[in-house]
């Protein structure tokens, strides 16, 4: 039998309580996050650059927008993927025709690191819909990454539904 002194016993109890709380919080987030919809307009923040240092030097980033169909029984149709700059000006329409994403299928759209047109407040507006039934909402997020000299930075942003486009 292992014997703990009082400070170690207290630390062990706190770790168990804290870990249990984190599991409960994660479970609550997962259950709360599950939504059904027939379609949405989703705002996805992206950063073609961020600023570093006191002089606010631009640090250019490549941005990837990922759209993941999370529904386990139905396809979704991505109808629009449009890229806007910090001032809300349309930079690029990525789709010429709708794209079908089957069960568990993902697609991605890339803004090159050398393309600094978007700015620090750039965004994508993504529109998707289902055929005729409510489905699990897709995960739509952006991943930004950049390297310079021997320094690298990466981070993600999650899309936010701003409208319902379902029938």
BALOBA-1460 file (C-alpha; in Angstrom, 3 decimals):
// residues 167
<rec num="1" residu="x" x="0.000" y="0.000" z="0.000"/>
<rec num="2" residu="x" x="1.286" y="3.450" z="-0.919"/>
<rec num="3" residu="x" x="1.005" y="6.087" z="1.810"/>
<rec num="4" residu="x" x="0.732" y="9.764" z="0.936"/>
<rec num="5" residu="x" x="1.491" y="12.629" z="3.250"/>
<rec num="6" residu="x" x="-1.275" y="15.262" z="3.608"/>
<rec num="7" residu="x" x="0.000" y="17.752" z="0.971"/>
<rec num="8" residu="x" x="0.296" y="14.999" z="-1.664"/>
<rec num="9" residu="x" x="-3.135" y="13.621" z="-0.761"/>
<rec num="10" residu="x" x="-4.644" y="17.111" z="-1.132"/>
<rec num="11" residu="x" x="-2.885" y="17.587" z="-4.478"/>
<rec num="12" residu="x" x="-4.190" y="14.208" z="-5.716"/>
<rec num="13" residu="x" x="-7.761" y="15.127" z="-4.720"/>
<rec num="14" residu="x" x="-7.513" y="18.520" z="-6.439"/>
<rec num="15" residu="x" x="-6.211" y="16.874" z="-9.633"/>
<rec num="16" residu="x" x="-9.116" y="14.423" z="-9.647"/>
<rec num="17" residu="x" x="-11.688" y="17.195" z="-9.048"/>
<rec num="18" residu="x" x="-10.130" y="19.463" z="-11.689"/>
<rec num="19" residu="x" x="-9.903" y="16.669" z="-14.278"/>
<rec num="20" residu="x" x="-13.494" y="15.633" z="-13.606"/>
<rec num="21" residu="x" x="-14.619" y="19.216" z="-14.101"/>
<rec num="22" residu="x" x="-12.732" y="19.450" z="-17.399"/>
<rec num="23" residu="x" x="-14.340" y="16.221" z="-18.644"/>
<rec num="24" residu="x" x="-17.785" y="17.480" z="-17.636"/>
<rec num="25" residu="x" x="-17.180" y="20.853" z="-19.310"/>
<rec num="26" residu="x" x="-15.942" y="19.180" z="-22.489"/>
<rec num="27" residu="x" x="-18.970" y="16.863" z="-22.557"/>
<rec num="28" residu="x" x="-21.327" y="19.801" z="-22.033"/>
<rec num="29" residu="x" x="-19.693" y="21.719" z="-24.900"/>
<rec num="30" residu="x" x="-19.927" y="18.716" z="-27.212"/>
<rec num="31" residu="x" x="-23.610" y="18.121" z="-26.445"/>
<rec num="32" residu="x" x="-24.480" y="21.805" z="-26.696"/>
<rec num="33" residu="x" x="-22.565" y="22.216" z="-29.965"/>
<rec num="34" residu="x" x="-24.543" y="19.541" z="-31.877"/>
<rec num="35" residu="x" x="-27.064" y="21.299" z="-34.111"/>
<rec num="36" residu="x" x="-29.272" y="20.278" z="-37.012"/>
<rec num="37" residu="x" x="-29.962" y="22.498" z="-40.005"/>
<rec num="38" residu="x" x="-31.004" y="22.435" z="-43.658"/>
<rec num="39" residu="x" x="-28.396" y="25.081" z="-44.512"/>
<rec num="40" residu="x" x="-26.439" y="28.031" z="-43.213"/>
<rec num="41" residu="x" x="-24.358" y="31.057" z="-44.074"/>
<rec num="42" residu="x" x="-21.123" y="30.837" z="-42.065"/>
<rec num="43" residu="x" x="-18.648" y="33.643" z="-41.329"/>
<rec num="44" residu="x" x="-15.085" y="32.282" z="-41.071"/>
<rec num="45" residu="x" x="-12.328" y="34.602" z="-39.784"/>
<rec num="46" residu="x" x="-8.977" y="34.314" z="-41.567"/>
<rec num="47" residu="x" x="-5.793" y="36.313" z="-41.249"/>
<rec num="48" residu="x" x="-3.622" y="36.845" z="-44.318"/>
<rec num="49" residu="x" x="-1.273" y="38.553" z="-41.883"/>
<rec num="50" residu="x" x="-0.952" y="39.539" z="-38.251"/>
<rec num="51" residu="x" x="1.266" y="42.194" z="-36.722"/>
<rec num="52" residu="x" x="4.377" y="41.613" z="-34.620"/>
<rec num="53" residu="x" x="6.579" y="43.884" z="-32.545"/>
<rec num="54" residu="x" x="6.247" y="47.489" z="-31.482"/>
<rec num="55" residu="x" x="6.455" y="48.653" z="-35.087"/>
<rec num="56" residu="x" x="3.486" y="46.461" z="-36.074"/>
<rec num="57" residu="x" x="5.447" y="44.648" z="-38.743"/>
<rec num="58" residu="x" x="3.188" y="42.433" z="-40.933"/>
<rec num="59" residu="x" x="3.772" y="38.694" z="-40.526"/>
<rec num="60" residu="x" x="2.263" y="36.977" z="-43.577"/>
<rec num="61" residu="x" x="0.350" y="33.723" z="-43.205"/>
<rec num="62" residu="x" x="-1.061" y="31.006" z="-45.418"/>
<rec num="63" residu="x" x="-4.715" y="30.347" z="-44.596"/>
<rec num="64" residu="x" x="-6.632" y="27.133" z="-45.218"/>
<rec num="65" residu="x" x="-10.410" y="27.016" z="-44.844"/>
<rec num="66" residu="x" x="-11.624" y="23.491" z="-44.179"/>
<rec num="67" residu="x" x="-15.258" y="22.380" z="-44.592"/>
<rec num="68" residu="x" x="-16.035" y="18.990" z="-43.031"/>
<rec num="69" residu="x" x="-19.344" y="17.189" z="-43.429"/>
<rec num="70" residu="x" x="-20.036" y="15.732" z="-39.994"/>
<rec num="71" residu="x" x="-23.384" y="14.113" z="-40.824"/>
<rec num="72" residu="x" x="-23.186" y="10.333" z="-40.718"/>
<rec num="73" residu="x" x="-26.063" y="9.688" z="-43.129"/>
<rec num="74" residu="x" x="-26.426" y="12.623" z="-45.524"/>
<rec num="75" residu="x" x="-24.440" y="14.675" z="-48.014"/>
<rec num="76" residu="x" x="-24.303" y="18.448" z="-47.959"/>
<rec num="77" residu="x" x="-23.934" y="20.906" z="-50.826"/>
<rec num="78" residu="x" x="-21.493" y="23.819" z="-50.534"/>
<rec num="79" residu="x" x="-22.904" y="26.580" z="-52.739"/>
<rec num="80" residu="x" x="-20.612" y="29.579" z="-52.065"/>
<rec num="81" residu="x" x="-17.080" y="30.079" z="-50.744"/>
<rec num="82" residu="x" x="-16.170" y="33.764" z="-51.005"/>
<rec num="83" residu="x" x="-13.088" y="35.557" z="-49.673"/>
<rec num="84" residu="x" x="-13.331" y="39.164" z="-48.406"/>
<rec num="85" residu="x" x="-10.716" y="41.642" z="-47.226"/>
<rec num="86" residu="x" x="-10.632" y="43.643" z="-43.984"/>
<rec num="87" residu="x" x="-12.904" y="46.298" z="-45.536"/>
<rec num="88" residu="x" x="-15.532" y="43.789" z="-46.703"/>
<rec num="89" residu="x" x="-14.501" y="43.934" z="-50.368"/>
<rec num="90" residu="x" x="-14.858" y="40.668" z="-52.291"/>
<rec num="91" residu="x" x="-11.407" y="39.378" z="-53.271"/>
<rec num="92" residu="x" x="-12.206" y="35.986" z="-54.757"/>
<rec num="93" residu="x" x="-15.079" y="33.580" z="-55.418"/>
<rec num="94" residu="x" x="-13.692" y="30.081" z="-54.966"/>
<rec num="95" residu="x" x="-16.613" y="28.118" z="-56.486"/>
<rec num="96" residu="x" x="-17.910" y="28.179" z="-60.028"/>
<rec num="97" residu="x" x="-20.517" y="25.494" z="-59.264"/>
<rec num="98" residu="x" x="-21.792" y="23.835" z="-56.066"/>
<rec num="99" residu="x" x="-19.701" y="21.079" z="-54.460"/>
<rec num="100" residu="x" x="-21.291" y="17.968" z="-52.934"/>
<rec num="101" residu="x" x="-19.657" y="16.606" z="-49.789"/>
<rec num="102" residu="x" x="-20.605" y="13.039" z="-48.987"/>
<rec num="103" residu="x" x="-20.667" y="11.492" z="-45.530"/>
<rec num="104" residu="x" x="-17.385" y="12.282" z="-43.704"/>
<rec num="105" residu="x" x="-16.009" y="14.102" z="-46.765"/>
<rec num="106" residu="x" x="-13.982" y="17.309" z="-46.417"/>
<rec num="107" residu="x" x="-12.773" y="19.987" z="-48.779"/>
<rec num="108" residu="x" x="-10.408" y="22.917" z="-48.412"/>
<rec num="109" residu="x" x="-9.626" y="26.312" z="-49.874"/>
<rec num="110" residu="x" x="-6.225" y="27.993" z="-49.577"/>
<rec num="111" residu="x" x="-5.038" y="31.588" z="-49.470"/>
<rec num="112" residu="x" x="-1.316" y="31.589" z="-50.240"/>
<rec num="113" residu="x" x="1.143" y="33.109" z="-47.779"/>
<rec num="114" residu="x" x="2.295" y="35.541" z="-50.473"/>
<rec num="115" residu="x" x="-1.277" y="36.841" z="-50.934"/>
<rec num="116" residu="x" x="-1.512" y="39.680" z="-48.410"/>
<rec num="117" residu="x" x="-4.637" y="41.286" z="-49.923"/>
<rec num="118" residu="x" x="-7.016" y="40.117" z="-47.207"/>
<rec num="119" residu="x" x="-5.398" y="41.760" z="-44.224"/>
<rec num="120" residu="x" x="-5.760" y="41.067" z="-40.547"/>
<rec num="121" residu="x" x="-9.568" y="41.232" z="-40.702"/>
<rec num="122" residu="x" x="-10.135" y="39.032" z="-43.760"/>
<rec num="123" residu="x" x="-12.941" y="36.471" z="-43.809"/>
<rec num="124" residu="x" x="-14.715" y="33.846" z="-45.831"/>
<rec num="125" residu="x" x="-18.460" y="33.609" z="-46.223"/>
<rec num="126" residu="x" x="-19.438" y="29.977" z="-46.786"/>
<rec num="127" residu="x" x="-22.962" y="28.913" z="-47.740"/>
<rec num="128" residu="x" x="-24.076" y="25.303" z="-47.594"/>
<rec num="129" residu="x" x="-27.356" y="23.376" z="-47.696"/>
<rec num="130" residu="x" x="-28.704" y="19.858" z="-47.489"/>
<rec num="131" residu="x" x="-30.901" y="18.234" z="-50.092"/>
<rec num="132" residu="x" x="-34.163" y="18.128" z="-48.147"/>
<rec num="133" residu="x" x="-33.559" y="17.067" z="-44.564"/>
<rec num="134" residu="x" x="-31.971" y="18.517" z="-41.466"/>
<rec num="135" residu="x" x="-28.371" y="17.378" z="-41.030"/>
<rec num="136" residu="x" x="-25.583" y="17.838" z="-38.519"/>
<rec num="137" residu="x" x="-23.938" y="21.179" z="-39.199"/>
<rec num="138" residu="x" x="-20.499" y="20.876" z="-40.792"/>
<rec num="139" residu="x" x="-17.323" y="21.963" z="-39.055"/>
<rec num="140" residu="x" x="-15.969" y="24.988" z="-40.899"/>
<rec num="141" residu="x" x="-12.701" y="26.379" z="-39.641"/>
<rec num="142" residu="x" x="-9.578" y="28.146" z="-40.791"/>
<rec num="143" residu="x" x="-5.973" y="27.251" z="-40.085"/>
<rec num="144" residu="x" x="-3.320" y="29.935" z="-40.440"/>
<rec num="145" residu="x" x="0.384" y="29.146" z="-40.573"/>
<rec num="146" residu="x" x="3.497" y="31.120" z="-41.378"/>
<rec num="147" residu="x" x="7.244" y="30.779" z="-41.046"/>
<rec num="148" residu="x" x="9.948" y="33.381" z="-41.175"/>
<rec num="149" residu="x" x="13.615" y="32.883" z="-40.390"/>
<rec num="150" residu="x" x="13.538" y="30.204" z="-37.697"/>
<rec num="151" residu="x" x="10.194" y="31.248" z="-36.244"/>
<rec num="152" residu="x" x="6.815" y="29.747" z="-37.006"/>
<rec num="153" residu="x" x="3.285" y="30.530" z="-35.962"/>
<rec num="154" residu="x" x="0.018" y="28.666" z="-36.415"/>
<rec num="155" residu="x" x="-3.501" y="28.977" z="-35.042"/>
<rec num="156" residu="x" x="-7.105" y="28.198" z="-35.929"/>
<rec num="157" residu="x" x="-10.441" y="30.025" z="-36.025"/>
<rec num="158" residu="x" x="-13.872" y="28.410" z="-36.025"/>
<rec num="159" residu="x" x="-16.646" y="29.609" z="-38.326"/>
<rec num="160" residu="x" x="-19.799" y="31.166" z="-36.883"/>
<rec num="161" residu="x" x="-23.243" y="30.682" z="-38.436"/>
<rec num="162" residu="x" x="-24.739" y="34.094" z="-39.271"/>
<rec num="163" residu="x" x="-27.798" y="33.021" z="-41.229"/>
<rec num="164" residu="x" x="-30.081" y="30.136" z="-42.088"/>
<rec num="165" residu="x" x="-30.162" y="29.249" z="-45.801"/>
<rec num="166" residu="x" x="-32.233" y="26.068" z="-45.493"/>
<rec num="167" residu="x" x="-35.575" y="25.657" z="-47.231"/>
